[in-house]
Amino acid sequence: MESRDACTSGNNLVMPKTGNATAYGKVLADSDEALSRHPPLTILLADDDPVSRKFASVMLEHLGYGRPDVAGNGRDAVDAALIRSFDLVLMDLDMPELDGAQAAQELKHRLGRKAPYIVAMLGQQETGDERRRCLDAGVDEILDKPLQRQRLAEVLALAARRVSGAQDQDFNSATWQEMLAVFGRGGVGQIAAALIQDVPVQQGHHEAAVAAGDLLALKRIAHALRGSALQLGAEALAELCGEAETACAANDPAAAVRLSAGALARYTALVGRLVQEAEASGA
C-alpha cells in the first residue's frame, strides 16, 4: 500500500522500522477510541424536505455517526446507492420521482445481497397499508416521523451490527493466531497500529480518485487492499477487491466506484476488528 509504515512485501508482513512500542500502543488506543466514538457506517439520507433532512442530519451527527450523504428524491437515492456502497439508507416514504418503497424495491432487486440496510421513514398520516407496502418492497425497518432520538439510535445500532457481521466474516481466526505465533503480542500490536493509521490514507486516496474519475487509481487501491486482505486471510474481501479491479479494467465507472467503496468499508471494519483482537491479546 501507499504511504504506510508497516508495508507488505510478497506474501510476508514487514514490520515497522521502529522500536518505540509505547508510541504504537498509544496509536492503537487512540484509534480504537475513535472507532468506538464514530461507528464506521456510511449513511445515505433521502428526503425531499430540506428541513427534515437538516433535522435528521444533525441528529445523526449528535449520535456520533457523522454527516450523511443526502438525496432529494427516490431516483437520486437509487442512483447514489448504485454508485457508492452505503451501509444504511434512511428513506422518506413520500418523495417525488420514486417514493421510498419503490426506491427500496429497486435497490433490493438490483443489488441483491449487497443492498444496504434500508429504513423507511413514515409520517403519522401513513396507514397500515403503506407500512405493509414498505415491508413488501424489502424495507428492513420502519421509523416514525418526527424522528425520536432513542428510536433512531436503536435502528443505527441494528445497522452497525450488520456491518459487524461483515467484519466477523472477513476476520480469519487461524491467520490471526499464526501472526501471534510469528510476531508475538508486541509485533501484532504494531501491525494493527500501522494498519489503522493506513485506513484514512486509503480513504483519502479513494475519495480523490472518485472525484477525479480516475479508474486507474481506483484499480491500484483495490489491488493494494486485495494484497492486504489475502495476507490477513480475508479471502471473501480479497475476492471483492478483485471484482473492483475487474470493473476498473473494464472501464465501468459505476461498478468500479460501488465495488471499491464496498471493499474499503469492509477493510476498514476488518482493521477495527484487528485492533480489538490486539487489545484483547494484551498487545
C-alpha positions in Angstrom: 0.0 0.0 0.0 1.0 3.6 -0.4 2.3 5.8 2.4 2.4 3.1 5.1 4.9 2.4 7.9 4.1 -1.3 8.1 4.1 -2.4 4.5 3.9 -5.6 2.6 6.5 -7.5 0.5 5.5 -10.6 -1.4 3.4 -12.7 1.0 5.2 -11.6 4.2 4.3 -8.8 6.5 7.2 -6.4 7.0 7.4 -4.9 10.5 7.6 -1.1 11.1 11.1 0.1 11.4 10.8 1.4 15.0 11.4 0.2 18.4 9.0 2.6 20.1 6.3 0.1 21.2 4.9 2.7 23.6 4.1 5.1 20.7 2.4 2.3 18.8 0.4 1.4 21.8 -0.9 4.9 22.1 -1.8 5.0 18.4 -3.7 1.7 18.9 -5.6 3.0 21.9 -6.4 6.4 20.2 -7.6 4.6 17.1 -9.8 2.2 18.9 -11.4 5.0 20.9 -12.0 6.9 17.7 -13.7 3.9 16.1 -16.0 3.5 19.1 -17.0 7.1 19.1 -17.8 7.2 15.4 -19.1 3.8 14.3 -18.0 3.0 10.7 -21.4 3.4 9.0 -21.8 5.0 5.6 -25.2 6.6 5.5 -27.5 8.0 2.8 -30.4 10.2 3.8 -33.1 10.5 1.2 -35.8 13.1 1.9 -37.3 15.8 -0.4 -38.0 18.2 2.6 -34.8 20.2 3.4 -35.9 20.9 6.9 -36.5 17.2 7.6 -33.1 16.5 6.0 -31.4 19.0 8.3 -33.1 17.7 11.4 -32.1 14.1 10.7 -28.6 15.1 9.7 -28.0 17.0 13.0 -29.4 14.1 15.0 -27.1 11.6 13.2 -24.1 13.8 14.0 -25.1 14.2 17.6 -25.4 10.4 17.9 -21.8 10.1 16.7 -22.3 8.8 13.1 -21.1 11.8 11.2 -22.8 13.7 8.4 -24.7 11.6 5.9 -24.8 11.9 2.1 -28.2 13.3 1.0 -30.6 12.8 -1.8 -33.7 14.9 -2.6 -35.8 12.2 -4.2 -36.1 8.4 -4.6 -34.5 8.3 -8.0 -31.4 10.2 -6.8 -31.2 7.9 -3.8 -31.2 4.8 -6.1 -28.6 6.3 -8.4 -26.4 7.3 -5.4 -26.6 3.8 -3.8 -25.7 2.1 -7.1 -22.6 4.2 -7.4 -21.4 4.1 -3.8 -21.7 1.3 -1.3 -23.8 2.5 1.7 -24.3 0.6 4.9 -27.6 2.3 5.7 -30.2 4.2 3.7 -32.8 6.3 5.5 -35.6 6.7 3.0 -38.6 9.0 3.4 -41.7 7.3 2.0 -43.3 10.4 0.4 -40.9 11.6 -2.2 -41.1 12.6 -5.9 -39.7 10.5 -8.9 -39.7 7.3 -6.8 -41.2 7.1 -3.4 -39.4 5.3 -0.6 -41.0 1.9 -1.1 -40.3 2.0 -4.9 -36.7 3.1 -4.4 -36.2 0.3 -1.8 -37.7 -2.3 -4.1 -35.4 -1.3 -6.9 -32.3 -1.3 -4.7 -33.1 -4.7 -3.3 -33.8 -6.1 -6.8 -30.6 -4.7 -8.4 -28.2 -5.2 -5.6 -29.5 -8.4 -4.0 -27.3 -9.5 -1.0 -25.2 -6.4 -1.5 -28.1 -4.0 -0.9 -27.8 -1.6 2.1 -29.8 -1.8 5.2 -32.9 0.3 4.2 -35.0 2.1 6.8 -38.3 3.8 5.6 -39.4 6.9 7.4 -43.2 7.3 7.6 -45.3 10.2 8.7 -48.1 9.9 11.2 -50.6 10.1 8.4 -49.3 7.0 6.7 -51.7 4.0 7.0 -51.1 0.4 7.9 -51.3 -0.4 4.1 -48.4 1.9 3.5 -46.3 0.1 6.1 -47.1 -3.2 4.6 -46.1 -1.9 1.2 -42.8 -0.8 2.6 -42.1 -4.2 4.1 -43.2 -6.0 0.9 -40.7 -3.8 -1.0 -37.9 -5.2 1.1 -37.5 -2.4 3.7 -35.6 -3.7 6.7 -37.0 -1.3 9.3 -39.5 1.5 9.7 -39.1 4.7 11.6 -42.0 7.1 12.5 -41.6 10.8 11.8 -40.9 13.1 13.5 -37.8 11.1 14.4 -37.2 10.2 18.0 -33.6 10.2 19.1 -33.8 6.9 21.1 -35.6 5.0 18.3 -33.1 6.3 15.7 -30.2 5.2 17.9 -31.7 1.7 18.1 -32.0 1.4 14.3 -28.5 2.7 13.8 -27.3 0.0 16.2 -29.1 -2.7 14.2 -27.3 -1.4 11.0 -24.0 -1.3 12.9 -24.4 -5.0 13.9 -24.9 -5.9 10.3 -21.6 -4.2 9.5 -20.0 -6.1 12.3 -21.3 -9.3 10.7 -19.2 -8.4 7.6 -16.3 -7.7 9.9 -16.7 -11.1 11.5 -16.9 -12.7 8.1 -13.6 -11.2 7.0 -11.7 -11.9 10.2 -9.7 -15.1 10.0 -9.0 -16.5 13.4 -6.4 -19.0 12.2 -4.4 -16.3 10.4 -4.6 -14.1 13.5 -3.3 -17.0 15.7 -0.4 -17.6 13.2 0.5 -13.9 13.3 0.6 -14.0 17.1 2.9 -17.1 17.0 5.2 -15.5 14.5 5.3 -11.9 15.6 4.3 -12.1 19.3 1.9 -9.7 21.1 4.1 -6.7 20.6 4.5 -7.4 16.9 0.8 -7.8 16.1 0.1 -4.6 18.1 2.5 -2.7 15.9 0.9 -4.2 12.8 -2.6 -3.3 14.0 -1.5 0.2 14.7 0.1 0.6 11.3 -3.0 -0.7 9.6 -5.3 1.6 11.5 -3.0 4.6 10.5 -3.3 3.4 6.9 -7.1 3.5 6.8 -7.6 7.3 6.5 -4.7 7.4 3.9 -6.5 4.8 1.7 -9.9 6.6 2.3 -8.3 9.9 1.1 -6.8 8.2 -2.0 -10.2 6.7 -2.8 -12.1 10.0 -2.4 -9.6 11.7 -4.6 -9.8 9.0 -7.3 -13.6 9.1 -7.3 -13.7 12.9 -7.5 -11.3 12.8 -10.5 -12.9 9.8 -12.2 -9.5 8.1 -12.1 -10.2 4.4 -12.7 -6.5 3.6 -12.8 -6.1 5.0 -9.3 -9.1 3.1 -8.1 -7.6 -0.1 -9.6 -4.4 0.5 -7.7 -6.2 1.0 -4.4 -8.3 -2.2 -4.9 -5.2 -4.1 -5.8 -3.4 -2.9 -2.7 -6.4 -3.8 -0.5 -6.6 -7.2 -2.1 -3.0 -7.9 -1.2 -3.6 -6.9 2.4 -6.8 -8.9 2.6 -5.0 -12.0 1.4 -2.3 -11.6 3.9 -4.9 -11.3 6.7 -6.7 -14.4 5.5 -9.8 -12.4 4.3 -10.4 -14.3 1.1 -14.0 -13.1 0.6 -12.8 -9.5 0.9 -9.9 -10.2 -1.5 -12.5 -11.5 -4.0 -14.5 -8.3 -3.7 -11.3 -6.3 -4.3 -10.7 -8.4 -7.4 -14.2 -7.6 -8.7 -13.4 -3.9 -8.2 -10.2 -4.3 -10.2 -12.0 -6.1 -13.0 -14.7 -3.3 -13.1 -11.9 -0.7 -13.4 -10.2 -2.6 -16.1 -13.5 -2.9 -18.0 -14.0 0.8 -17.8 -17.2 0.5 -15.8 -17.2 3.6 -13.5 -20.4 2.9 -11.6 -19.4 -0.6 -10.7 -15.8 0.4 -10.0 -16.8 3.0 -7.5 -19.5 0.9 -5.9 -17.3 -2.2 -5.5 -14.2 -0.3 -4.4 -16.1 1.7 -1.9 -17.6 -1.6 -0.5 -14.2 -3.2 -0.3 -12.8 -0.1 1.5 -15.6 -0.1 4.0 -15.1 -3.8 4.8 -11.4 -3.4 5.0 -11.9 -0.5 7.5 -14.2 -2.8 9.6 -11.7 -5.6 9.5 -8.9 -3.3 10.7 -11.2 -2.3 13.5 -11.7 -6.0 14.5 -7.9 -6.5 14.4 -7.5 -3.6 16.8 -9.9 -5.2 19.2 -8.1 -8.5 18.9 -4.8 -6.9 19.5 -6.0 -5.2 22.7 -7.7 -8.5 23.8 -4.3 -10.3 23.4 -2.5 -7.7 25.5 -0.6 -6.2 22.6 
